[in-house]
């Protein structure tokens, strides 16, 4: 009986985790330094810039998000790789058409860069 209880609790936790993802749009960029959050400090290549909807006056700086491609936003069919990527917000992308502007390296993990813009689900990494 205990095994069934643990299984049920695990399933509920997974469903809650999945349900807490927020839909958004992702694009990519290629110049990472300087950044709005960290100036000239290099933060690596698996990073992202927050669009205006996510920026919140910089309170998102340094936060980690898990991002998953959910589908195309243009004629490129099947851009998603089926993978997710975990990125750190290091910059602001004012006026971007996206919620989250991924580094090219991060974008390539979850989608074909030829797509340029994709639908995503994102959630804080815990």
Secondary structure, DSSP 8 states (H G I E B T S, - for coil): -HHHHHHHHHHHHHHHHHHT-EEEEEEEE---SSBTTTBT----SSEEEEEHHHHGGGTTTT-EEEEEEEEESSS----B-S-EEEEEEEEEETT-SSSEEEEHHHHHHHB-GGG--EEEEEEE--
